[in-house]
């Protein structure tokens, strides 16, 4: 997946050089030159330095971001290893409730065997269960909910050794 660059830093009314674009976006100048040569970033290359209009650069970055976005079906998870949406292996998944309204679906990728995770709304769980076999797992208890201390420490009264003594 292509790296996303912060298009909000680009000002539409300004004209940038290749160096300025690289500085604003935090990328290498060769990346900007490659965008101009191969990927269709429009620039005035008739003289040096090459000039790029801000609104053209913003449009270009927006198109890159829309291409990289991936819409998942409700019963699919995104595999970070394969870099694509996948239906869980064997149509089996686990669900752990994390908040009152959402939880995490965990499944294995059928292609590479990696663990895939997806945060879903609790209301979507029934629709997912229609397509997958979902096992509900018990959420791990929080440390805050522990009422008894785990250690059996007893404090003994010790004589005061650091008390000031009066000389006089």
PyMOL commands that place a pseudoatom at each C-alpha (Angstrom):
pseudoatom trace, name=CA, resn=UNK, resi=1, chain=A, elem=C, hetatm=0, pos=[0.000, 0.000, 0.000]
pseudoatom trace, name=CA, resn=UNK, resi=2, chain=A, elem=C, hetatm=0, pos=[1.309, 3.427, -0.921]
pseudoatom trace, name=CA, resn=UNK, resi=3, chain=A, elem=C, hetatm=0, pos=[2.408, 5.784, 1.811]
pseudoatom trace, name=CA, resn=UNK, resi=4, chain=A, elem=C, hetatm=0, pos=[-0.078, 8.544, 2.477]
pseudoatom trace, name=CA, resn=UNK, resi=5, chain=A, elem=C, hetatm=0, pos=[1.169, 12.107, 2.577]
pseudoatom trace, name=CA, resn=UNK, resi=6, chain=A, elem=C, hetatm=0, pos=[-0.425, 14.983, 4.532]
pseudoatom trace, name=CA, resn=UNK, resi=7, chain=A, elem=C, hetatm=0, pos=[-2.267, 16.903, 1.807]
pseudoatom trace, name=CA, resn=UNK, resi=8, chain=A, elem=C, hetatm=0, pos=[-3.620, 19.354, 4.390]
pseudoatom trace, name=CA, resn=UNK, resi=9, chain=A, elem=C, hetatm=0, pos=[-0.136, 20.913, 4.526]
pseudoatom trace, name=CA, resn=UNK, resi=10, chain=A, elem=C, hetatm=0, pos=[-0.329, 21.881, 0.840]
pseudoatom trace, name=CA, resn=UNK, resi=11, chain=A, elem=C, hetatm=0, pos=[-1.741, 25.366, 0.188]
pseudoatom trace, name=CA, resn=UNK, resi=12, chain=A, elem=C, hetatm=0, pos=[-3.930, 25.480, -2.938]
pseudoatom trace, name=CA, resn=UNK, resi=13, chain=A, elem=C, hetatm=0, pos=[-3.067, 29.072, -3.851]
pseudoatom trace, name=CA, resn=UNK, resi=14, chain=A, elem=C, hetatm=0, pos=[0.748, 28.595, -3.799]
pseudoatom trace, name=CA, resn=UNK, resi=15, chain=A, elem=C, hetatm=0, pos=[3.132, 27.370, -6.483]
pseudoatom trace, name=CA, resn=UNK, resi=16, chain=A, elem=C, hetatm=0, pos=[5.802, 24.932, -5.297]
pseudoatom trace, name=CA, resn=UNK, resi=17, chain=A, elem=C, hetatm=0, pos=[9.159, 23.728, -6.577]
pseudoatom trace, name=CA, resn=UNK, resi=18, chain=A, elem=C, hetatm=0, pos=[10.111, 20.034, -6.343]
pseudoatom trace, name=CA, resn=UNK, resi=19, chain=A, elem=C, hetatm=0, pos=[12.258, 20.773, -3.280]
pseudoatom trace, name=CA, resn=UNK, resi=20, chain=A, elem=C, hetatm=0, pos=[9.440, 22.651, -1.549]
pseudoatom trace, name=CA, resn=UNK, resi=21, chain=A, elem=C, hetatm=0, pos=[6.939, 19.841, -2.202]
pseudoatom trace, name=CA, resn=UNK, resi=22, chain=A, elem=C, hetatm=0, pos=[9.376, 17.293, -0.770]
pseudoatom trace, name=CA, resn=UNK, resi=23, chain=A, elem=C, hetatm=0, pos=[9.922, 19.493, 2.281]
pseudoatom trace, name=CA, resn=UNK, resi=24, chain=A, elem=C, hetatm=0, pos=[6.182, 20.101, 2.884]
pseudoatom trace, name=CA, resn=UNK, resi=25, chain=A, elem=C, hetatm=0, pos=[5.211, 16.436, 2.474]
pseudoatom trace, name=CA, resn=UNK, resi=26, chain=A, elem=C, hetatm=0, pos=[8.243, 14.985, 4.250]
pseudoatom trace, name=CA, resn=UNK, resi=27, chain=A, elem=C, hetatm=0, pos=[9.344, 12.840, 1.320]
pseudoatom trace, name=CA, resn=UNK, resi=28, chain=A, elem=C, hetatm=0, pos=[12.422, 12.688, -0.895]
pseudoatom trace, name=CA, resn=UNK, resi=29, chain=A, elem=C, hetatm=0, pos=[12.669, 15.026, -3.894]
pseudoatom trace, name=CA, resn=UNK, resi=30, chain=A, elem=C, hetatm=0, pos=[13.191, 12.003, -6.150]
pseudoatom trace, name=CA, resn=UNK, resi=31, chain=A, elem=C, hetatm=0, pos=[9.728, 10.788, -5.131]
pseudoatom trace, name=CA, resn=UNK, resi=32, chain=A, elem=C, hetatm=0, pos=[8.210, 14.037, -6.398]
pseudoatom trace, name=CA, resn=UNK, resi=33, chain=A, elem=C, hetatm=0, pos=[10.220, 13.793, -9.641]
pseudoatom trace, name=CA, resn=UNK, resi=34, chain=A, elem=C, hetatm=0, pos=[8.955, 10.210, -10.097]
pseudoatom trace, name=CA, resn=UNK, resi=35, chain=A, elem=C, hetatm=0, pos=[5.373, 11.400, -9.579]
pseudoatom trace, name=CA, resn=UNK, resi=36, chain=A, elem=C, hetatm=0, pos=[5.879, 13.979, -12.321]
pseudoatom trace, name=CA, resn=UNK, resi=37, chain=A, elem=C, hetatm=0, pos=[7.482, 11.488, -14.723]
pseudoatom trace, name=CA, resn=UNK, resi=38, chain=A, elem=C, hetatm=0, pos=[5.465, 8.322, -14.195]
pseudoatom trace, name=CA, resn=UNK, resi=39, chain=A, elem=C, hetatm=0, pos=[2.358, 8.916, -12.155]
pseudoatom trace, name=CA, resn=UNK, resi=40, chain=A, elem=C, hetatm=0, pos=[0.831, 11.923, -13.807]
pseudoatom trace, name=CA, resn=UNK, resi=41, chain=A, elem=C, hetatm=0, pos=[1.526, 14.823, -11.458]
pseudoatom trace, name=CA, resn=UNK, resi=42, chain=A, elem=C, hetatm=0, pos=[1.173, 17.863, -13.711]
pseudoatom trace, name=CA, resn=UNK, resi=43, chain=A, elem=C, hetatm=0, pos=[4.054, 20.314, -13.465]
pseudoatom trace, name=CA, resn=UNK, resi=44, chain=A, elem=C, hetatm=0, pos=[5.610, 23.062, -15.553]
pseudoatom trace, name=CA, resn=UNK, resi=45, chain=A, elem=C, hetatm=0, pos=[8.837, 21.387, -16.701]
pseudoatom trace, name=CA, resn=UNK, resi=46, chain=A, elem=C, hetatm=0, pos=[9.651, 23.914, -19.429]
pseudoatom trace, name=CA, resn=UNK, resi=47, chain=A, elem=C, hetatm=0, pos=[12.204, 25.668, -17.210]
pseudoatom trace, name=CA, resn=UNK, resi=48, chain=A, elem=C, hetatm=0, pos=[14.171, 25.013, -14.055]
pseudoatom trace, name=CA, resn=UNK, resi=49, chain=A, elem=C, hetatm=0, pos=[13.078, 24.801, -11.270]
pseudoatom trace, name=CA, resn=UNK, resi=50, chain=A, elem=C, hetatm=0, pos=[10.013, 22.732, -12.112]
pseudoatom trace, name=CA, resn=UNK, resi=51, chain=A, elem=C, hetatm=0, pos=[6.854, 24.349, -10.748]
pseudoatom trace, name=CA, resn=UNK, resi=52, chain=A, elem=C, hetatm=0, pos=[3.820, 22.577, -9.319]
pseudoatom trace, name=CA, resn=UNK, resi=53, chain=A, elem=C, hetatm=0, pos=[0.567, 24.356, -8.550]
pseudoatom trace, name=CA, resn=UNK, resi=54, chain=A, elem=C, hetatm=0, pos=[-0.819, 23.716, -5.071]
pseudoatom trace, name=CA, resn=UNK, resi=55, chain=A, elem=C, hetatm=0, pos=[-4.352, 22.800, -6.153]
pseudoatom trace, name=CA, resn=UNK, resi=56, chain=A, elem=C, hetatm=0, pos=[-2.958, 20.305, -8.701]
pseudoatom trace, name=CA, resn=UNK, resi=57, chain=A, elem=C, hetatm=0, pos=[-0.787, 18.714, -6.016]
pseudoatom trace, name=CA, resn=UNK, resi=58, chain=A, elem=C, hetatm=0, pos=[-3.759, 18.478, -3.611]
pseudoatom trace, name=CA, resn=UNK, resi=59, chain=A, elem=C, hetatm=0, pos=[-5.859, 16.768, -6.302]
pseudoatom trace, name=CA, resn=UNK, resi=60, chain=A, elem=C, hetatm=0, pos=[-3.027, 14.339, -7.091]
pseudoatom trace, name=CA, resn=UNK, resi=61, chain=A, elem=C, hetatm=0, pos=[-2.590, 13.380, -3.421]
pseudoatom trace, name=CA, resn=UNK, resi=62, chain=A, elem=C, hetatm=0, pos=[-6.362, 12.952, -3.023]
pseudoatom trace, name=CA, resn=UNK, resi=63, chain=A, elem=C, hetatm=0, pos=[-6.494, 10.572, -5.996]
pseudoatom trace, name=CA, resn=UNK, resi=64, chain=A, elem=C, hetatm=0, pos=[-3.594, 8.544, -4.562]
pseudoatom trace, name=CA, resn=UNK, resi=65, chain=A, elem=C, hetatm=0, pos=[-5.409, 8.271, -1.245]
pseudoatom trace, name=CA, resn=UNK, resi=66, chain=A, elem=C, hetatm=0, pos=[-8.694, 7.176, -2.871]
pseudoatom trace, name=CA, resn=UNK, resi=67, chain=A, elem=C, hetatm=0, pos=[-6.875, 4.465, -4.857]
pseudoatom trace, name=CA, resn=UNK, resi=68, chain=A, elem=C, hetatm=0, pos=[-5.193, 3.118, -1.709]
pseudoatom trace, name=CA, resn=UNK, resi=69, chain=A, elem=C, hetatm=0, pos=[-8.461, 2.948, 0.260]
pseudoatom trace, name=CA, resn=UNK, resi=70, chain=A, elem=C, hetatm=0, pos=[-10.022, -0.494, 0.485]
pseudoatom trace, name=CA, resn=UNK, resi=71, chain=A, elem=C, hetatm=0, pos=[-13.721, -1.072, 1.208]
pseudoatom trace, name=CA, resn=UNK, resi=72, chain=A, elem=C, hetatm=0, pos=[-14.235, -4.322, 3.115]
pseudoatom trace, name=CA, resn=UNK, resi=73, chain=A, elem=C, hetatm=0, pos=[-17.286, -6.529, 3.097]
pseudoatom trace, name=CA, resn=UNK, resi=74, chain=A, elem=C, hetatm=0, pos=[-18.695, -6.935, 6.589]
pseudoatom trace, name=CA, resn=UNK, resi=75, chain=A, elem=C, hetatm=0, pos=[-17.481, -10.532, 6.911]
pseudoatom trace, name=CA, resn=UNK, resi=76, chain=A, elem=C, hetatm=0, pos=[-13.979, -9.825, 5.488]
pseudoatom trace, name=CA, resn=UNK, resi=77, chain=A, elem=C, hetatm=0, pos=[-10.857, -8.796, 7.373]
pseudoatom trace, name=CA, resn=UNK, resi=78, chain=A, elem=C, hetatm=0, pos=[-7.794, -7.012, 6.007]
pseudoatom trace, name=CA, resn=UNK, resi=79, chain=A, elem=C, hetatm=0, pos=[-4.607, -9.088, 6.007]
pseudoatom trace, name=CA, resn=UNK, resi=80, chain=A, elem=C, hetatm=0, pos=[-1.570, -6.891, 6.620]
pseudoatom trace, name=CA, resn=UNK, resi=81, chain=A, elem=C, hetatm=0, pos=[0.800, -9.594, 5.315]
pseudoatom trace, name=CA, resn=UNK, resi=82, chain=A, elem=C, hetatm=0, pos=[-1.021, -10.157, 2.013]
pseudoatom trace, name=CA, resn=UNK, resi=83, chain=A, elem=C, hetatm=0, pos=[-2.172, -6.525, 1.816]
pseudoatom trace, name=CA, resn=UNK, resi=84, chain=A, elem=C, hetatm=0, pos=[-5.691, -7.329, 0.830]
pseudoatom trace, name=CA, resn=UNK, resi=85, chain=A, elem=C, hetatm=0, pos=[-9.188, -8.144, 2.069]
pseudoatom trace, name=CA, resn=UNK, resi=86, chain=A, elem=C, hetatm=0, pos=[-9.725, -11.818, 2.866]
pseudoatom trace, name=CA, resn=UNK, resi=87, chain=A, elem=C, hetatm=0, pos=[-12.523, -14.034, 4.092]
pseudoatom trace, name=CA, resn=UNK, resi=88, chain=A, elem=C, hetatm=0, pos=[-11.300, -15.884, 7.210]
pseudoatom trace, name=CA, resn=UNK, resi=89, chain=A, elem=C, hetatm=0, pos=[-9.818, -19.348, 6.739]
pseudoatom trace, name=CA, resn=UNK, resi=90, chain=A, elem=C, hetatm=0, pos=[-12.527, -22.003, 7.094]
pseudoatom trace, name=CA, resn=UNK, resi=91, chain=A, elem=C, hetatm=0, pos=[-15.070, -19.222, 7.666]
pseudoatom trace, name=CA, resn=UNK, resi=92, chain=A, elem=C, hetatm=0, pos=[-14.178, -19.349, 11.369]
pseudoatom trace, name=CA, resn=UNK, resi=93, chain=A, elem=C, hetatm=0, pos=[-13.573, -16.304, 13.581]
pseudoatom trace, name=CA, resn=UNK, resi=94, chain=A, elem=C, hetatm=0, pos=[-13.453, -15.322, 17.248]
pseudoatom trace, name=CA, resn=UNK, resi=95, chain=A, elem=C, hetatm=0, pos=[-15.207, -12.306, 18.739]
pseudoatom trace, name=CA, resn=UNK, resi=96, chain=A, elem=C, hetatm=0, pos=[-14.163, -10.510, 21.928]
pseudoatom trace, name=CA, resn=UNK, resi=97, chain=A, elem=C, hetatm=0, pos=[-16.312, -7.725, 23.370]
pseudoatom trace, name=CA, resn=UNK, resi=98, chain=A, elem=C, hetatm=0, pos=[-14.061, -4.716, 24.093]
pseudoatom trace, name=CA, resn=UNK, resi=99, chain=A, elem=C, hetatm=0, pos=[-16.473, -1.888, 24.879]
pseudoatom trace, name=CA, resn=UNK, resi=100, chain=A, elem=C, hetatm=0, pos=[-20.223, -1.708, 25.397]
pseudoatom trace, name=CA, resn=UNK, resi=101, chain=A, elem=C, hetatm=0, pos=[-20.810, -1.071, 21.693]
pseudoatom trace, name=CA, resn=UNK, resi=102, chain=A, elem=C, hetatm=0, pos=[-17.868, -2.675, 19.869]
pseudoatom trace, name=CA, resn=UNK, resi=103, chain=A, elem=C, hetatm=0, pos=[-15.610, -5.680, 19.800]
pseudoatom trace, name=CA, resn=UNK, resi=104, chain=A, elem=C, hetatm=0, pos=[-12.761, -7.330, 17.917]
pseudoatom trace, name=CA, resn=UNK, resi=105, chain=A, elem=C, hetatm=0, pos=[-13.074, -10.125, 15.360]
pseudoatom trace, name=CA, resn=UNK, resi=106, chain=A, elem=C, hetatm=0, pos=[-9.929, -12.254, 15.083]
pseudoatom trace, name=CA, resn=UNK, resi=107, chain=A, elem=C, hetatm=0, pos=[-9.391, -14.788, 12.296]
pseudoatom trace, name=CA, resn=UNK, resi=108, chain=A, elem=C, hetatm=0, pos=[-6.665, -16.475, 10.241]
pseudoatom trace, name=CA, resn=UNK, resi=109, chain=A, elem=C, hetatm=0, pos=[-5.796, -15.486, 6.687]
pseudoatom trace, name=CA, resn=UNK, resi=110, chain=A, elem=C, hetatm=0, pos=[-6.471, -18.345, 4.236]
pseudoatom trace, name=CA, resn=UNK, resi=111, chain=A, elem=C, hetatm=0, pos=[-3.508, -17.347, 2.043]
pseudoatom trace, name=CA, resn=UNK, resi=112, chain=A, elem=C, hetatm=0, pos=[-0.636, -16.791, 4.474]
pseudoatom trace, name=CA, resn=UNK, resi=113, chain=A, elem=C, hetatm=0, pos=[-1.990, -17.957, 7.859]
pseudoatom trace, name=CA, resn=UNK, resi=114, chain=A, elem=C, hetatm=0, pos=[-1.420, -14.597, 9.561]
pseudoatom trace, name=CA, resn=UNK, resi=115, chain=A, elem=C, hetatm=0, pos=[-3.771, -13.362, 12.272]
pseudoatom trace, name=CA, resn=UNK, resi=116, chain=A, elem=C, hetatm=0, pos=[-6.242, -10.747, 11.017]
pseudoatom trace, name=CA, resn=UNK, resi=117, chain=A, elem=C, hetatm=0, pos=[-8.130, -8.357, 13.317]
pseudoatom trace, name=CA, resn=UNK, resi=118, chain=A, elem=C, hetatm=0, pos=[-11.141, -6.176, 12.686]
pseudoatom trace, name=CA, resn=UNK, resi=119, chain=A, elem=C, hetatm=0, pos=[-13.019, -3.855, 15.026]
pseudoatom trace, name=CA, resn=UNK, resi=120, chain=A, elem=C, hetatm=0, pos=[-16.791, -4.110, 14.518]
pseudoatom trace, name=CA, resn=UNK, resi=121, chain=A, elem=C, hetatm=0, pos=[-19.936, -2.713, 16.064]
pseudoatom trace, name=CA, resn=UNK, resi=122, chain=A, elem=C, hetatm=0, pos=[-21.782, -5.126, 18.299]
pseudoatom trace, name=CA, resn=UNK, resi=123, chain=A, elem=C, hetatm=0, pos=[-24.914, -4.558, 16.214]
pseudoatom trace, name=CA, resn=UNK, resi=124, chain=A, elem=C, hetatm=0, pos=[-23.103, -5.966, 13.138]
pseudoatom trace, name=CA, resn=UNK, resi=125, chain=A, elem=C, hetatm=0, pos=[-22.284, -9.255, 14.871]
pseudoatom trace, name=CA, resn=UNK, resi=126, chain=A, elem=C, hetatm=0, pos=[-25.485, -11.017, 13.765]
pseudoatom trace, name=CA, resn=UNK, resi=127, chain=A, elem=C, hetatm=0, pos=[-24.887, -10.129, 10.112]
pseudoatom trace, name=CA, resn=UNK, resi=128, chain=A, elem=C, hetatm=0, pos=[-21.343, -11.494, 10.365]
pseudoatom trace, name=CA, resn=UNK, resi=129, chain=A, elem=C, hetatm=0, pos=[-22.592, -14.678, 12.061]
pseudoatom trace, name=CA, resn=UNK, resi=130, chain=A, elem=C, hetatm=0, pos=[-24.837, -15.300, 9.058]
pseudoatom trace, name=CA, resn=UNK, resi=131, chain=A, elem=C, hetatm=0, pos=[-21.713, -15.674, 6.867]
pseudoatom trace, name=CA, resn=UNK, resi=132, chain=A, elem=C, hetatm=0, pos=[-19.098, -16.922, 9.367]
pseudoatom trace, name=CA, resn=UNK, resi=133, chain=A, elem=C, hetatm=0, pos=[-18.949, -19.275, 12.318]
pseudoatom trace, name=CA, resn=UNK, resi=134, chain=A, elem=C, hetatm=0, pos=[-18.140, -16.854, 15.135]
pseudoatom trace, name=CA, resn=UNK, resi=135, chain=A, elem=C, hetatm=0, pos=[-17.096, -18.029, 18.597]
pseudoatom trace, name=CA, resn=UNK, resi=136, chain=A, elem=C, hetatm=0, pos=[-17.616, -15.502, 21.363]
pseudoatom trace, name=CA, resn=UNK, resi=137, chain=A, elem=C, hetatm=0, pos=[-14.606, -15.345, 23.656]
pseudoatom trace, name=CA, resn=UNK, resi=138, chain=A, elem=C, hetatm=0, pos=[-14.626, -14.043, 27.212]
pseudoatom trace, name=CA, resn=UNK, resi=139, chain=A, elem=C, hetatm=0, pos=[-12.932, -10.652, 27.450]
pseudoatom trace, name=CA, resn=UNK, resi=140, chain=A, elem=C, hetatm=0, pos=[-9.858, -10.561, 29.661]
pseudoatom trace, name=CA, resn=UNK, resi=141, chain=A, elem=C, hetatm=0, pos=[-10.555, -8.840, 32.984]
pseudoatom trace, name=CA, resn=UNK, resi=142, chain=A, elem=C, hetatm=0, pos=[-9.076, -5.400, 33.498]
pseudoatom trace, name=CA, resn=UNK, resi=143, chain=A, elem=C, hetatm=0, pos=[-6.461, -4.809, 36.144]
pseudoatom trace, name=CA, resn=UNK, resi=144, chain=A, elem=C, hetatm=0, pos=[-8.579, -2.036, 37.612]
pseudoatom trace, name=CA, resn=UNK, resi=145, chain=A, elem=C, hetatm=0, pos=[-11.379, -4.446, 38.488]
pseudoatom trace, name=CA, resn=UNK, resi=146, chain=A, elem=C, hetatm=0, pos=[-9.133, -6.367, 40.861]
pseudoatom trace, name=CA, resn=UNK, resi=147, chain=A, elem=C, hetatm=0, pos=[-10.396, -5.776, 44.421]
pseudoatom trace, name=CA, resn=UNK, resi=148, chain=A, elem=C, hetatm=0, pos=[-7.965, -7.840, 46.493]
pseudoatom trace, name=CA, resn=UNK, resi=149, chain=A, elem=C, hetatm=0, pos=[-4.244, -7.182, 46.534]
pseudoatom trace, name=CA, resn=UNK, resi=150, chain=A, elem=C, hetatm=0, pos=[-2.205, -10.034, 45.095]
pseudoatom trace, name=CA, resn=UNK, resi=151, chain=A, elem=C, hetatm=0, pos=[0.672, -9.819, 47.537]
pseudoatom trace, name=CA, resn=UNK, resi=152, chain=A, elem=C, hetatm=0, pos=[0.474, -10.729, 51.195]
pseudoatom trace, name=CA, resn=UNK, resi=153, chain=A, elem=C, hetatm=0, pos=[2.542, -7.900, 52.612]
pseudoatom trace, name=CA, resn=UNK, resi=154, chain=A, elem=C, hetatm=0, pos=[2.284, -7.265, 56.321]
pseudoatom trace, name=CA, resn=UNK, resi=155, chain=A, elem=C, hetatm=0, pos=[3.625, -4.078, 57.765]
pseudoatom trace, name=CA, resn=UNK, resi=156, chain=A, elem=C, hetatm=0, pos=[5.252, -4.267, 61.184]
pseudoatom trace, name=CA, resn=UNK, resi=157, chain=A, elem=C, hetatm=0, pos=[5.749, -1.317, 63.430]
pseudoatom trace, name=CA, resn=UNK, resi=158, chain=A, elem=C, hetatm=0, pos=[9.391, -0.383, 63.272]
pseudoatom trace, name=CA, resn=UNK, resi=159, chain=A, elem=C, hetatm=0, pos=[11.102, 1.930, 65.702]
pseudoatom trace, name=CA, resn=UNK, resi=160, chain=A, elem=C, hetatm=0, pos=[11.690, 5.404, 64.374]
pseudoatom trace, name=CA, resn=UNK, resi=161, chain=A, elem=C, hetatm=0, pos=[15.322, 5.661, 63.346]
pseudoatom trace, name=CA, resn=UNK, resi=162, chain=A, elem=C, hetatm=0, pos=[15.223, 8.844, 61.360]
pseudoatom trace, name=CA, resn=UNK, resi=163, chain=A, elem=C, hetatm=0, pos=[13.768, 11.086, 64.027]
pseudoatom trace, name=CA, resn=UNK, resi=164, chain=A, elem=C, hetatm=0, pos=[15.576, 14.276, 64.978]
pseudoatom trace, name=CA, resn=UNK, resi=165, chain=A, elem=C, hetatm=0, pos=[17.214, 14.260, 68.343]
pseudoatom trace, name=CA, resn=UNK, resi=166, chain=A, elem=C, hetatm=0, pos=[17.547, 17.397, 70.397]
pseudoatom trace, name=CA, resn=UNK, resi=167, chain=A, elem=C, hetatm=0, pos=[21.007, 18.225, 71.660]
pseudoatom trace, name=CA, resn=UNK, resi=168, chain=A, elem=C, hetatm=0, pos=[20.756, 20.503, 74.505]
for i in range(1, 168): cmd.bond("trace and resi %d" % i, "trace and resi %d" % (i + 1))
show_as sticks, trace
zoom trace
